[in-house]
Amino acid sequence: MPDSSATLTKSTHSQRDLLHGIVLAGMVVIGSLIPLIFNHNFYFYADSAEGAYGQWYELGTQLRSGVWPLMNPSAWMAGNYAAEGQWGLWNPIVLLIGVIVSMAGNALVVTTLVKIFFLVVGATGLYALSRSFGAHARWAFVAGLAGPFAGFTLFMDASSWVTNEMVWAFSAWTFWALRRFLVDHKSIFPAVVTGYLLVTVGYLEGTIILVLFYCALLIDAIVRKNWRTIRRTLLIGVIHGLFAVTVYLPGVLSASVTQRSNQISNDGFMVLTGSGLATSTIGFATPALKGWWGDFTMLPLLYIAWFLPLVFLISGHRAKLMVTRLSPLLIFGLLVLARATAPAQVGPIRFPVRVTPWLAMVAIVAVIVLFDRARSKRPGGPRLAAMLVFVVFGSWLAFSATPNSISYPSAVVHVIAYVVALWFIWWWCRNQSNATTLRTTDRARHLVLPLVTVLVCGLVLVLQARTFAPLVNSRSDYPAEAAVYREPLPEGQGDGVIVGDPLATNASFWGETNFGNSWYLDNVKVQNVYTPVGFQNYASDLCLLYDGRSCTGLLDHLFSLDPTSGRPLVDLLSIDTVQAVASPELTIDQLKARPVPHGWRLAQVGQHTVTWVRLDPGTPAGEAAWSSPDVTITQGGNNNLTSTVHVDAVGPQGGDIVFSRLAWPGYRADNASLNDPYRGYLLSVHVTAADIGKDVTVSFRPPGWNIEIAAFGSGWALAAVAMITVALRQKRAVRRSPHA
């Protein structure tokens, strides 16, 4: 018979964890609202407003129309969604977010809710991970509350780099599930699912983090000569590796035409610094960190947690056993530190400091678990002195780094709170065995220190939000209402392009033009959208940046004649709408004075823009745009993935057909042969007299598509086999148990 008392205890612990998780989620929601008091756009900033929101909107719109968008010819160098990876095409949570966002009327509110959701996911994951390493529920609660409000997670990822926030949130649960499978010998299913969600966000840094955690697990198991754990780690690692092949292989096989670098270099840009580590306990520190803001960050990006000095209260003797349990996490921390201090660019991998949230995860969980389980029973004065020196030294470094930008009242409150709280914790630990002195019950005594720790965490959050949240402001203040992004180009049609840089207007341009992925909301299919990948030859020819900005010279270039076809470039690109944005080099008065090209009309003149629209709309992006003089064709069907033409006539020497599509790797041609890209980037095929009367179809599938589908199926098949095998073995083990 099973042990009923053990079952009851397990049930009680599960109920307690559920209750703690619910309360924790509520407190994280409350804490995440605090920055909004000082800046209502806090979670709708930079890459989130310029990239993620419009991307989610487009993804959801496509899904609701019955399309799973691997490719979008109208988005041109931003339209290879499979190669970009970050669209999360294989991730059900991301797909659901897309559908919800596409139906929401307020961009700011829905984006904020998404950000807060992932803060809650990460917090509860940290709670579960801390519990798995042995922390009591009350201290795991502290770890879960501290994690989402570490500096980089809150002020960079939650405000801007939402994909990093997503993989951070999923990673906490993945690490917990892996320990559950490897250490507790429980089902493999949670580890498979959480790892799948982590990998299929499509954000490479998250997958790198997962690989580093696997390396830590393997190193620890090899040192212990635990062959069973090694086999299990390799098994689940192969499953997640197959999912990674599905997500990232299209990008790898498309790299030859993209703007991604393959060089290794280091200019110190977004590389973790020693001063940043030294001030990671100081909530008001803005240490050296080279970025877009200069040599010193304006925000507390490298803050981890105020209570890290509690490490000085840990008993070395009592910590030995716990360090053994924590060894995979500590090894992982060293690997992450190596990544954070790596060269600024290693091929396509940039910005090493973005792994800081995982350094914070390791530091918070390790300190909490060790302090909870292995703190000194009667710490002496030198331990208190060490903590206070650590705080004073860190505060001095923070002051020295940016003496002119520190909010001194806030800094003073920080330091006083740290000193008082650390002294109280030291005093409490020193007197914890003396019930008369403490005058508390056992239950209350256990809750005092976690409560003090949480209160100071809350104070730091309020002070940081008051000081730094107003500094989180975009290059342009993005409107909250989605309807505003649909206002530009009211007379536009078909496919469009924007010439110039809206940000250079130094004024509010919303309603007249858009920026970045907000163009996905407009009725005109504007190609100036955000891309982390790009298409090198196309970007060079059109002078386009990754975020859609372009050179003013593009206006003349668009209407210049292509030397081979004799057609203007706008015809080859199937552009029906051109909007030019004023700049110091090309003022609005100069734009108004420019003659409208033949076949076009002046559709709109705004405060900052002039819009031209084609009198007779041409073919949409994706269709055949030109054919050789001795080739006659009739347009057939056209969609995101395929385009068909009927060949009516071909001269004896054969001829070419050029499509208004980028020549991404992965295209094939039926009844024709692929040419070298026209102008170095347009998809082109060659036909002969033998092809007369045939339908020529060009079709796209991500390069390596068969391998990717096979990897996806194999990953889930292997997972299913593993789940069944493990379940059968556990069932046999229960039958053999003497207590069965």
Secondary structure, DSSP 8 states (H G I E B T S, - for coil): ---HHHHHHHHHHHHHHHHHHHHHHHHHHHHHHHHHHH-TTTTS-THIIIIIHHHHHHHHHHHHTT---S--GGGGGG--HHHH-TT-TT-HHHHHHHHHHHH-SBHHHHHHHHHHHHHHHHHHHHHHHHHHTT--HHHHHHHHHHGGGSHHIIIIITTT-HHHHHHHHHHHHHHHHHHHHHTS---SHHHHHHHHHHHHT--HHHHHHHHHHHHHHHHHHHHHT-HHHHHHHHHHHHHHHHHHHHHHHHHHHTGGGSS----EE---TT---HHHHHTTT-TT---EEEETTEEE-SS-TT---TTGGGGGGB-HHHHHHHHHHHHHHHHHHHHHHHHHTS-SEETTEE-GGGGHHHHHHHHHHHHHHHHHHHB-SS--HHHHHHHHHHHHHHHHHHHHH-TTT--HHHHHHHHHHHHHHHHHHHHHHHTTT-HHHHT--HHHHHHHHHHHHHHHHHHHHHHHHHHHGGG---SS---SBGGGGG-S-TT--SEEEEES-GGGG-S--BTTB--GGGGGGSSSEE-----SS--HHHHHHHTB-TTS-B-TTHHHHHTSB-TTT--BHHHHTT--EEEEE--SSS-HHHHHHS---TTEEEEEE-SSEEEEEESS----TTSEEEE-TTEEEEEEEE-SSEEEEEEEEE-TT-EEEEEEEE--TTEEEESSEE-S-BTTTEEEEEE-GGGTT-EEEEEE--TTHHHHHHHHHHHHHHHHHHHHHHHHHHHHHHHHSTT-
